Amino acid sequence: MIETDYNEIRRISHGKFSPQQFHELKRLANDTVGINNSIFDVELESLLSLYKSLAKEINTLESEIIRLINEVHPHFMTIPGIAPISAAVIYAEYGDISNFSSPAQMSIV
């Protein structure tokens, strides 16, 4: 725990977290939290790298889904609360809903 950690905790607590409390928390953490083992550091770095890579891939895919659904612009995107990703899920399941003459037909698909 370093000064930036203190500043973040102080910000979140709206200034109610004192330097004395921070030092006490730091002292307690040294005695109770974590294991000092370099293999865990390597594993954590590896997992964080994998997480960042997957998060980037998800963002790329979501952007592409949004781009594609905006091209199709199905009618149900005009319904309040239906965002592009939700619209893409509905469109993937049912296609163009104008192909259905009634809502009852949609349950058959």
PyMOL commands that set and color helices and strands:
alter all, ss='L'
color gray80, all
select helices_A, chain A and resi 3-12+19-32+38-72+75-78+84-94+97-99+103-106
alter helices_A, ss='H'
color red, helices_A
deselect
rebuild
show_as cartoon
